[in-house]
Each structure stands twice: as structure tokens, then as C-alpha cells.
Amino acid sequence: MAKQNPEKAGLYLDDFQVGQHFRSGSHSVDEEQIRTFAKQFDPQPFHLEAAAGKASFFGGLVAIGWHTAAITMRLLVESGLPIAGGLVGAGGEITWPSPVRPGAVLQVESEILEVRPSRSRPDRGIVTVRSETRDGAGEVVQVLVAKLVVSRRAHPDSLAEKAIKQTNAALKDGAKESYIQPN
Amino acid sequence: MAKQNPEKAGLYLDDFQVGQHFRSGSHSVDEEQIRTFAKQFDPQPFHLEAAAGKASFFGGLVAIGWHTAAITMRLLVESGLPIAGGLVGAGGEITWPSPVRPGAVLQVESEILEVRPSRSRPDRGIVTVRSETRDGAGEVVQVLVAKLVVSRRAHPDSLAEKAIKQTNAALKDGAKESYIQPN
């Protein structure tokens, strides 16, 4: 595991530095996606009907903030922030300075604000990241300052090492749906 | 509009007081919902496979934080926080103290922390709300302190009044999918 290609395996706490920048791929949002998410989680008229959107505060159909957050997560997981063992957030502060409208092409730029090893858990630490999501026309539609739980490199108890090893073992065994015993 | 049943029309800024409590209905989360959301927005193994979840930091399959946020939004919109003209968030702080696992029955309790009329926009203000989402076993799975944009009552420019009036007009006209002109 320790010799794995770092880019493929992702970044560990030790790889992060304050001021580093990361840029994600992009995701195009359309009316259909906005409506589908809204129907499930926020069936208010201004997220479902163009007419009601136009009449509302927003002046048009807009995505729910949590939809923007979820798309941002996808962009970070897939391309924006390659973290070893996966991206796990402990929480954060979120604002939506402008609404996401149909046609927006979302992209995320992240900056590392703080890297803090845990005192009580030597295998991990917290990385604070500021992620700006833009809509393709340059408008910032979301600012998220998140605290992420990140593994330390090559520590025997590293949660990323364990997760990678055990996930691989489980998948190799074809035990896709069954629980495995931890080592 | 002014004579509409306040409970049906929802609450205005003037109806909120610091210390008020609200409780939502409940929503039951199962594996299928967790996987469906994860496939779309966060395809990391510990959200998709029981085995990988077991091997991870979480010790089992868990929902994405943004999924919990979206379910919380649905509970607030439908029952937890009846705001006139709709629930519109400007942002907030979110933490996930415990993970949401299959079988969790989520319910939201909200407390009003601050009510602040806007100085520049006499038709609205900001209500700060602390919403705790619990999992049915008493564990707090999410704490969200959100700033909501809320209309003032009976103000002629009130965005809620406008939204309600224009949405009703648009729906009555059967103009479900077309834009209407603002008054």
C-alpha cells in the first residue's frame, strides 16, 4: 500500500499545505435535474415551476442549495480533492451568494486553509478547505468552508490504509453485500 | 391574502420570537435511499457497499451528510417550519455529530435564535434557526444553524405576498410551465 501511486491513492494529511489550490471538473445543471431533486427534497413551487420561480424572490427556477452542495461533493470526490481513503466531512459553513439556474456549468475551486494533525488520534487530522462553486458565467453560487477528516501517510493505524486494504479484500472476495470482519 | 388563515399561509417575520420551538414530522431512511443518493452525488464505497462501509471509518453503511441535509430540508418545508411564501435559506453552519445509518427515523427540532428585520429591505428580514436532526434512537445526526430570508406581514412589497399571489395566479391560468410577467 505504501508504494501505491500517490495520485491514484489520493492525498494524505502530510501531503497538504496551507495555500494549495485544487480545481475540479465541471457539471452541467438542467431544469430536469433541478426539478427531480426538488420533488424529492424541497417541493416548493419556485423549485418546481418556471412560473412560480419567476414570481418568487428568485425571478426564475432555481436549484435548492442542498442540491448545489451535493453536486459540489460529487465534483470534489471525483476530481476536485483526491483524498486517500475517501472524502469525509465533519461539517462546515455554507453560503449561497447567487442562485443556480438551469444551464449553469458548475466547477469547484478549493484552497487549503488549515492542516491540523489530531492530538488524540495519531492516524489522522483535520484539513480545513474553502471551496468556491462557480456557475460558468463567473458567479459564485456557493462558498463552503469544510473540515475534512484526513488520514496520515503510512501510519499503521491509518484509517485510509485500513479502508483501502479492507475494501479491496471485500471486493475481491465478491462479498459485495455482506459484512466482513475487521482485521 | 391578509385574511388568509395564518397557519395555512405560514409564519411571517413578525410571528417569530427568540426561543420558539418547532418540531417536524419524521422520515425513515433505508439502505436503498442511502445508495440511490450516494450513486448520484458521492459514489465512495462506504456509501454504496455494506462491506466497504464496515471497513471504513464509519463501521457500516452511512448516508452522505448532504443527504441528511436534504431530508432535513424536506421535513422543515413540509412540517417543521411553516414560513409564509416558502423556506429560503441564505446559508448556515452544519455539523454531523453522528452518522445516519439504515433504519434511522429522522425528525427535526428547531429553535429560533434571532429575528432581525432588514434595514435596507423593509419587506423582509433574517431569522436564525438552530435545527437538530435526530435519528429516532436519540442521537443527534446533524446540527444546522441557518439564516432564513423571511417576509414581513402585510407589507405591500412583501415577497411572500407577491409570491403567493403570483403563484396562485399562474397556477390558476394553467400556465404551469410558462413564465408570467411580474405585476
Interface residues (C-beta under 8 A of the other chain):
Chain A: F37 Q40 F41 D42 P43 Q44 P45 F46 E49 A50 A51 A52 K54 A55 S56 F57 G59 G60 I64 G65 W66 H67 A69 A70 I71 M73 R74 V77 E78 G85 G86 L87 V88 G89 A90 G91 G92 E93 I94 T95 W96 V149 L159 K162 A163 K165 Q166 T167 A169 A170 L171 A175 K176 E177 S178 Y179 I180 P182
Chain B: F37 Q40 F41 D42 P43 Q44 P45 F46 E49 A50 A51 A52 K54 A55 S56 F57 G60 I64 G65 W66 H67 A69 A70 I71 M73 R74 V77 E78 G85 G86 L87 V88 G89 A90 G91 G92 E93 I94 T95 W96 V149 L159 K162 A163 K165 Q166 T167 A169 A170 L171 A175 K176 E177 S178 Y179 I180 P182
